[in-house]
Amino acid sequence: MGLYLLSFILFLVGLYGVLVKRNIVKIILGSGIMGYAVNLFLILIAYRSAGTFPIFLPGREPGLMVDPLPQALVLTSIVIELGVTALLVALAVNIHKHYGTLDVRKVRRLKE
């Protein structure tokens, strides 16, 4: 139960970074932390304390096996998150080149 709570707290820290912070880099970091929290939660759901590898053999009960679907989902999520983070960093670099700042409030004022 404690690890689920840790995952939720980690998600809230990322959400705080996305909603409250004004620096684009901190917003990107908050988004990454939120993604890591979701990945941690999915891994915690799939964990079984005495689980074995998910290969069906005669005499082995399926209830004792680890569920491979959340693991595959987390691997896919990590790859997608890497691409999204790279895109956000490229946009942040472009905004800094164009406006000379990474503060969201100043960028909004300069846009007008």
SEDRENSE-298051 format. One record per residue (C-alpha): y, x, z; residue in three letters. Coordinates in Angstrom, 1 decimal, padded with zeros to 4 digits. Layout:
N
<keke><Y>Y</Y><X>X</X><Z>Z</Z><type>ALA</type></keke>
...
//
This chain:
112
<keke><Y>000.0</Y><X>000.0</X><Z>000.0</Z><type>MET</type></keke>
<keke><Y>002.3</Y><X>002.9</X><Z>000.7</Z><type>GLY</type></keke>
<keke><Y>002.0</Y><X>004.3</X><Z>-002.8</Z><type>LEU</type></keke>
<keke><Y>003.0</Y><X>000.9</X><Z>-004.3</Z><type>TYR</type></keke>
<keke><Y>006.0</Y><X>000.9</X><Z>-002.1</Z><type>LEU</type></keke>
<keke><Y>006.8</Y><X>004.4</X><Z>-003.2</Z><type>LEU</type></keke>
<keke><Y>006.6</Y><X>003.3</X><Z>-006.8</Z><type>SER</type></keke>
<keke><Y>008.9</Y><X>000.4</X><Z>-006.1</Z><type>PHE</type></keke>
<keke><Y>011.5</Y><X>002.6</X><Z>-004.3</Z><type>ILE</type></keke>
<keke><Y>011.3</Y><X>005.1</X><Z>-007.2</Z><type>LEU</type></keke>
<keke><Y>012.1</Y><X>002.2</X><Z>-009.6</Z><type>PHE</type></keke>
<keke><Y>015.0</Y><X>001.1</X><Z>-007.4</Z><type>LEU</type></keke>
<keke><Y>016.4</Y><X>004.7</X><Z>-007.4</Z><type>VAL</type></keke>
<keke><Y>016.3</Y><X>004.7</X><Z>-011.2</Z><type>GLY</type></keke>
<keke><Y>017.8</Y><X>001.2</X><Z>-011.4</Z><type>LEU</type></keke>
<keke><Y>020.6</Y><X>002.4</X><Z>-009.2</Z><type>TYR</type></keke>
<keke><Y>021.2</Y><X>005.3</X><Z>-011.5</Z><type>GLY</type></keke>
<keke><Y>021.4</Y><X>003.1</X><Z>-014.5</Z><type>VAL</type></keke>
<keke><Y>023.6</Y><X>000.4</X><Z>-013.1</Z><type>LEU</type></keke>
<keke><Y>026.0</Y><X>002.3</X><Z>-010.8</Z><type>VAL</type></keke>
<keke><Y>026.5</Y><X>005.7</X><Z>-012.2</Z><type>LYS</type></keke>
<keke><Y>029.2</Y><X>006.3</X><Z>-014.8</Z><type>ARG</type></keke>
<keke><Y>028.0</Y><X>009.6</X><Z>-016.3</Z><type>ASN</type></keke>
<keke><Y>025.8</Y><X>009.2</X><Z>-019.4</Z><type>ILE</type></keke>
<keke><Y>023.5</Y><X>012.0</X><Z>-018.3</Z><type>VAL</type></keke>
<keke><Y>022.9</Y><X>010.3</X><Z>-014.9</Z><type>LYS</type></keke>
<keke><Y>022.2</Y><X>007.1</X><Z>-016.7</Z><type>ILE</type></keke>
<keke><Y>019.6</Y><X>008.8</X><Z>-018.9</Z><type>ILE</type></keke>
<keke><Y>018.0</Y><X>010.4</X><Z>-015.8</Z><type>LEU</type></keke>
<keke><Y>017.9</Y><X>007.0</X><Z>-014.1</Z><type>GLY</type></keke>
<keke><Y>016.2</Y><X>005.5</X><Z>-017.1</Z><type>SER</type></keke>
<keke><Y>013.6</Y><X>008.3</X><Z>-017.0</Z><type>GLY</type></keke>
<keke><Y>013.0</Y><X>007.8</X><Z>-013.3</Z><type>ILE</type></keke>
<keke><Y>012.4</Y><X>004.1</X><Z>-013.9</Z><type>MET</type></keke>
<keke><Y>009.9</Y><X>005.0</X><Z>-016.6</Z><type>GLY</type></keke>
<keke><Y>008.1</Y><X>007.4</X><Z>-014.3</Z><type>TYR</type></keke>
<keke><Y>007.9</Y><X>004.7</X><Z>-011.6</Z><type>ALA</type></keke>
<keke><Y>006.3</Y><X>002.2</X><Z>-014.0</Z><type>VAL</type></keke>
<keke><Y>003.8</Y><X>004.9</X><Z>-015.1</Z><type>ASN</type></keke>
<keke><Y>003.0</Y><X>005.6</X><Z>-011.4</Z><type>LEU</type></keke>
<keke><Y>002.5</Y><X>001.9</X><Z>-010.8</Z><type>PHE</type></keke>
<keke><Y>000.1</Y><X>001.5</X><Z>-013.7</Z><type>LEU</type></keke>
<keke><Y>-001.9</Y><X>004.6</X><Z>-012.6</Z><type>ILE</type></keke>
<keke><Y>-002.1</Y><X>003.1</X><Z>-009.0</Z><type>LEU</type></keke>
<keke><Y>-003.4</Y><X>-000.2</X><Z>-010.4</Z><type>ILE</type></keke>
<keke><Y>-006.2</Y><X>001.6</X><Z>-012.3</Z><type>ALA</type></keke>
<keke><Y>-007.3</Y><X>003.9</X><Z>-009.4</Z><type>TYR</type></keke>
<keke><Y>-010.6</Y><X>003.3</X><Z>-007.7</Z><type>ARG</type></keke>
<keke><Y>-011.5</Y><X>005.4</X><Z>-004.7</Z><type>SER</type></keke>
<keke><Y>-015.2</Y><X>006.0</X><Z>-005.7</Z><type>ALA</type></keke>
<keke><Y>-014.7</Y><X>005.4</X><Z>-009.4</Z><type>GLY</type></keke>
<keke><Y>-016.6</Y><X>007.2</X><Z>-012.0</Z><type>THR</type></keke>
<keke><Y>-016.0</Y><X>007.9</X><Z>-015.7</Z><type>PHE</type></keke>
<keke><Y>-016.1</Y><X>004.7</X><Z>-017.9</Z><type>PRO</type></keke>
<keke><Y>-019.3</Y><X>005.4</X><Z>-019.9</Z><type>ILE</type></keke>
<keke><Y>-021.9</Y><X>002.7</X><Z>-019.7</Z><type>PHE</type></keke>
<keke><Y>-025.3</Y><X>004.1</X><Z>-018.8</Z><type>LEU</type></keke>
<keke><Y>-028.5</Y><X>002.3</X><Z>-017.7</Z><type>PRO</type></keke>
<keke><Y>-028.4</Y><X>001.7</X><Z>-013.9</Z><type>GLY</type></keke>
<keke><Y>-024.6</Y><X>002.1</X><Z>-013.5</Z><type>ARG</type></keke>
<keke><Y>-022.6</Y><X>-000.9</X><Z>-012.4</Z><type>GLU</type></keke>
<keke><Y>-019.3</Y><X>-001.5</X><Z>-014.3</Z><type>PRO</type></keke>
<keke><Y>-017.5</Y><X>-002.3</X><Z>-011.0</Z><type>GLY</type></keke>
<keke><Y>-017.6</Y><X>001.3</X><Z>-009.9</Z><type>LEU</type></keke>
<keke><Y>-015.9</Y><X>002.6</X><Z>-013.1</Z><type>MET</type></keke>
<keke><Y>-012.3</Y><X>003.5</X><Z>-013.5</Z><type>VAL</type></keke>
<keke><Y>-010.4</Y><X>001.3</X><Z>-015.9</Z><type>ASP</type></keke>
<keke><Y>-009.4</Y><X>003.4</X><Z>-018.9</Z><type>PRO</type></keke>
<keke><Y>-006.9</Y><X>000.9</X><Z>-020.4</Z><type>LEU</type></keke>
<keke><Y>-004.0</Y><X>001.7</X><Z>-018.0</Z><type>PRO</type></keke>
<keke><Y>-004.6</Y><X>005.4</X><Z>-018.5</Z><type>GLN</type></keke>
<keke><Y>-004.2</Y><X>005.0</X><Z>-022.3</Z><type>ALA</type></keke>
<keke><Y>-001.2</Y><X>002.8</X><Z>-021.8</Z><type>LEU</type></keke>
<keke><Y>000.5</Y><X>005.4</X><Z>-019.6</Z><type>VAL</type></keke>
<keke><Y>-000.2</Y><X>008.2</X><Z>-022.1</Z><type>LEU</type></keke>
<keke><Y>001.4</Y><X>006.0</X><Z>-024.8</Z><type>THR</type></keke>
<keke><Y>004.3</Y><X>005.2</X><Z>-022.5</Z><type>SER</type></keke>
<keke><Y>004.9</Y><X>008.9</X><Z>-021.8</Z><type>ILE</type></keke>
<keke><Y>005.1</Y><X>009.7</X><Z>-025.5</Z><type>VAL</type></keke>
<keke><Y>007.4</Y><X>006.7</X><Z>-026.2</Z><type>ILE</type></keke>
<keke><Y>009.6</Y><X>007.6</X><Z>-023.2</Z><type>GLU</type></keke>
<keke><Y>009.9</Y><X>011.2</X><Z>-024.5</Z><type>LEU</type></keke>
<keke><Y>011.2</Y><X>009.9</X><Z>-027.9</Z><type>GLY</type></keke>
<keke><Y>013.6</Y><X>007.5</X><Z>-026.2</Z><type>VAL</type></keke>
<keke><Y>014.9</Y><X>010.2</X><Z>-023.9</Z><type>THR</type></keke>
<keke><Y>015.4</Y><X>012.6</X><Z>-026.9</Z><type>ALA</type></keke>
<keke><Y>017.3</Y><X>009.9</X><Z>-028.7</Z><type>LEU</type></keke>
<keke><Y>019.5</Y><X>009.2</X><Z>-025.7</Z><type>LEU</type></keke>
<keke><Y>020.3</Y><X>012.9</X><Z>-025.2</Z><type>VAL</type></keke>
<keke><Y>021.2</Y><X>013.2</X><Z>-028.9</Z><type>ALA</type></keke>
<keke><Y>023.5</Y><X>010.2</X><Z>-028.6</Z><type>LEU</type></keke>
<keke><Y>025.1</Y><X>011.7</X><Z>-025.4</Z><type>ALA</type></keke>
<keke><Y>025.7</Y><X>015.0</X><Z>-027.2</Z><type>VAL</type></keke>
<keke><Y>027.3</Y><X>013.1</X><Z>-030.1</Z><type>ASN</type></keke>
<keke><Y>029.5</Y><X>011.0</X><Z>-027.7</Z><type>ILE</type></keke>
<keke><Y>030.6</Y><X>014.2</X><Z>-026.0</Z><type>HIS</type></keke>
<keke><Y>031.5</Y><X>015.8</X><Z>-029.3</Z><type>LYS</type></keke>
<keke><Y>033.4</Y><X>012.8</X><Z>-030.5</Z><type>HIS</type></keke>
<keke><Y>035.2</Y><X>011.7</X><Z>-027.3</Z><type>TYR</type></keke>
<keke><Y>035.1</Y><X>014.9</X><Z>-025.2</Z><type>GLY</type></keke>
<keke><Y>033.8</Y><X>013.2</X><Z>-022.1</Z><type>THR</type></keke>
<keke><Y>030.6</Y><X>011.7</X><Z>-020.8</Z><type>LEU</type></keke>
<keke><Y>032.2</Y><X>009.1</X><Z>-018.5</Z><type>ASP</type></keke>
<keke><Y>031.4</Y><X>005.6</X><Z>-019.7</Z><type>VAL</type></keke>
<keke><Y>034.8</Y><X>004.2</X><Z>-018.5</Z><type>ARG</type></keke>
<keke><Y>036.8</Y><X>006.8</X><Z>-020.4</Z><type>LYS</type></keke>
<keke><Y>034.7</Y><X>006.3</X><Z>-023.5</Z><type>VAL</type></keke>
<keke><Y>035.4</Y><X>002.5</X><Z>-023.4</Z><type>ARG</type></keke>
<keke><Y>039.1</Y><X>003.2</X><Z>-023.0</Z><type>ARG</type></keke>
<keke><Y>039.2</Y><X>005.7</X><Z>-025.9</Z><type>LEU</type></keke>
<keke><Y>037.3</Y><X>003.3</X><Z>-028.2</Z><type>LYS</type></keke>
<keke><Y>040.2</Y><X>000.8</X><Z>-028.1</Z><type>GLU</type></keke>
//
